[in-house]
Amino acid sequence: MYLSLALTAFLFSYWFFKKRFRVRPFQLPIDVQTGDIIHAAFGSLLANLSLHGMYVDVMVGVLLYLAYQLSEFAVKHDTIHKDIATFMAGYFGTIIAGGIPL
């Protein structure tokens, strides 16, 4: 869990410094936006719930997330593969980090 929290904090800090100070402290090969941080954080939240045995809440959360993505695609006609991939990276990253004994 701490690994996904650290990754989310890192991406948020990078986005914040890029927007606030108009400088790039280092160059990442991806464009980090606010939505990416929110998708990863939501995936991490659902993974944390599944690690604590709240499977019904996770299923409802995933269904609501997919409904949100499909409605966004219907309205804006944009690509949703990046959002879903970011969500899955946050989810599976938290699952993997939760399985590592510390």
Long-range contacts (C-beta under 8 A, 24 or more apart in sequence): 1-44, 1-48, 1-51, 1-94, 1-97, 1-98, 2-97, 3-93, 3-94, 3-96, 3-97, 3-100, 4-40, 4-44, 4-47, 4-90, 4-93, 4-94, 4-97, 5-44, 7-40, 7-93, 8-37, 8-40, 8-41, 8-44, 8-90, 11-36, 11-37, 11-40, 12-37, 35-83, 36-82, 36-83, 36-86, 39-83, 39-84, 39-86, 39-87, 39-90, 40-86, 40-87, 40-89, 40-90, 40-93, 41-90, 42-87, 42-90, 43-86, 43-87, 43-88, 43-89, 43-90, 43-91, 43-92, 43-93, 43-94, 44-90, 44-91, 44-93, 44-94, 46-91, 47-90, 47-91, 47-92, 47-93, 47-94, 47-95, 47-98, 48-94, 48-98, 50-95, 51-94, 51-95, 51-98
